[in-house]
Amino acid sequence: TAKAHAHGIRVLMDYVVNHVHETHPYVAAHPGWFSALPNGCLCGTSGCDWTERRLHCLFQPYLPDVDWTNAGASEAFITDALWWLDHFDLDGLRVDAVKHVPDGAVFNLSTRVEETLERGGTTYFRVGETAMGWGNCDPADLGCNAENYGTIARYIGPHALHGQFDFVLRFAVGRPVFGSDEYGMIHADVWSRASQERYPAGAIMTTYVGSHDESRFISAVSDP
């Protein structure tokens, strides 16, 4: 971290709050902190939509969900985050799979970071990953992509996240504009402006064209 800082590079930790691997020491020591199949369903399977069942679906059978309603689990994962930030002099967190934990988990984590580490004036940047989609409608219509924008925006604000990955803009512009000839730069401009208007004032949104959860952008657009 010190070497990165010496070069003006800030370091974020990818903090997974929704699940752990089944071999994680916490699972054996505190089985009551987690839930697994058949209590939930497998995300993305029939009748188990990623958003509609966001709090009850599992990513994989070997990735038990953290039960954030359990006080012991909540305290442990928040305390762990504080330790990582402080011990390694990190600059913030990329909070993974935000919509798959109760809203309170994100707000409680953020509040504890503020109360424990930020009193001296240092801000720890918190950016979330809330995977949503995009519908090709008229962005001037407030109903256009309302669920997508709204779900992402609900976790941004005071005592919450500073911003999120802009999934709507990614799907609207990434491959349709920069990976093909489907749309041009006017399309990119229209949806970029929509992002500036539809998220909370002051939100620091992350724009991107692809991620580790899918085929890399350069590979996808190079495939004949």
JOPE-V375849 format. One record per residue. N is the residue number from 1. RES is the residue in one small letter. D_FIRST is the distance of its C-alpha to the first C-alpha in Angstrom with 1 decimal. Layout:
BEGIN
N_RES_D_FIRST + N_RES_D_FIRST
END
This chain:
BEGIN
1_t_0.0 + 2_a_3.8 + 3_k_5.5 + 4_a_5.1 + 5_h_6.1 + 6_a_8.6 + 7_h_10.1 + 8_g_10.5 + 9_i_8.7 + 10_r_8.1 + 11_v_6.8 + 12_l_9.8 + 13_m_11.0 + 14_d_14.5 + 15_y_16.5 + 16_v_20.0 + 17_v_22.4 + 18_n_25.7 + 19_h_26.0 + 20_v_24.8 + 21_h_26.2 + 22_e_29.5 + 23_t_28.2 + 24_h_25.5 + 25_p_26.4 + 26_y_27.0 + 27_v_29.8 + 28_a_31.7 + 29_a_31.2 + 30_h_31.8 + 31_p_33.8 + 32_g_35.0 + 33_w_31.6 + 34_f_32.0 + 35_s_34.6 + 36_a_35.5 + 37_l_38.4 + 38_p_41.3 + 39_n_40.3 + 40_g_38.6 + 41_c_39.1 + 42_l_37.0 + 43_c_35.3 + 44_g_37.0 + 45_t_40.2 + 46_s_43.7 + 47_g_43.9 + 48_c_40.2 + 49_d_38.7 + 50_w_34.9 + 51_t_35.6 + 52_e_38.9 + 53_r_37.8 + 54_r_34.1 + 55_l_34.2 + 56_h_36.3 + 57_c_35.3 + 58_l_33.1 + 59_f_30.9 + 60_q_32.2 + 61_p_34.4 + 62_y_31.7 + 63_l_29.2 + 64_p_30.7 + 65_d_30.0 + 66_v_28.5 + 67_d_31.4 + 68_w_29.8 + 69_t_33.3 + 70_n_32.9 + 71_a_31.7 + 72_g_30.1 + 73_a_28.1 + 74_s_27.1 + 75_e_25.9 + 76_a_24.1 + 77_f_22.0 + 78_i_21.3 + 79_t_20.4 + 80_d_18.0 + 81_a_16.2 + 82_l_16.0 + 83_w_14.7 + 84_w_11.8 + 85_l_10.9 + 86_d_11.5 + 87_h_10.5 + 88_f_6.9 + 89_d_6.8 + 90_l_7.0 + 91_d_9.2 + 92_g_12.0 + 93_l_13.9 + 94_r_16.0 + 95_v_19.0 + 96_d_21.0 + 97_a_24.8 + 98_v_25.4 + 99_k_29.2 + 100_h_29.6 + 101_v_29.0 + 102_p_31.2 + 103_d_30.4 + 104_g_30.0 + 105_a_26.9 + 106_v_24.9 + 107_f_26.4 + 108_n_26.0 + 109_l_22.3 + 110_s_21.8 + 111_t_24.1 + 112_r_22.5 + 113_v_19.0 + 114_e_21.0 + 115_e_23.1 + 116_t_20.5 + 117_l_17.3 + 118_e_18.6 + 119_r_21.5 + 120_g_19.8 + 121_g_19.5 + 122_t_16.0 + 123_t_16.3 + 124_y_14.3 + 125_f_15.4 + 126_r_17.3 + 127_v_18.8 + 128_g_21.3 + 129_e_22.9 + 130_t_26.7 + 131_a_28.5 + 132_m_31.8 + 133_g_34.2 + 134_w_36.3 + 135_g_40.0 + 136_n_41.7 + 137_c_43.7 + 138_d_44.3 + 139_p_41.1 + 140_a_43.5 + 141_d_44.8 + 142_l_42.8 + 143_g_43.6 + 144_c_41.9 + 145_n_38.9 + 146_a_39.2 + 147_e_37.8 + 148_n_34.9 + 149_y_33.9 + 150_g_34.8 + 151_t_32.9 + 152_i_29.6 + 153_a_30.4 + 154_r_31.3 + 155_y_27.8 + 156_i_26.8 + 157_g_27.5 + 158_p_27.3 + 159_h_25.7 + 160_a_24.7 + 161_l_22.5 + 162_h_21.8 + 163_g_22.7 + 164_q_23.1 + 165_f_23.4 + 166_d_26.8 + 167_f_28.7 + 168_v_32.0 + 169_l_31.0 + 170_r_29.4 + 171_f_32.7 + 172_a_34.9 + 173_v_33.5 + 174_g_31.1 + 175_r_33.6 + 176_p_36.8 + 177_v_36.0 + 178_f_33.4 + 179_g_34.3 + 180_s_38.1 + 181_d_41.0 + 182_e_41.8 + 183_y_40.8 + 184_g_40.1 + 185_m_38.0 + 186_i_40.3 + 187_h_39.3 + 188_a_35.6 + 189_d_36.4 + 190_v_38.4 + 191_w_35.8 + 192_s_33.0 + 193_r_35.2 + 194_a_35.9 + 195_s_32.2 + 196_q_32.1 + 197_e_35.2 + 198_r_34.7 + 199_y_31.4 + 200_p_31.1 + 201_a_30.9 + 202_g_27.5 + 203_a_25.9 + 204_i_22.8 + 205_m_23.8 + 206_t_21.9 + 207_t_24.3 + 208_y_24.1 + 209_v_26.6 + 210_g_25.6 + 211_s_23.3 + 212_h_22.8 + 213_d_25.7 + 214_e_28.3 + 215_s_29.2 + 216_r_26.8 + 217_f_28.3 + 218_i_29.0 + 219_s_30.7 + 220_a_32.7 + 221_v_34.1 + 222_s_34.9 + 223_d_36.9 + 224_p_40.6
END
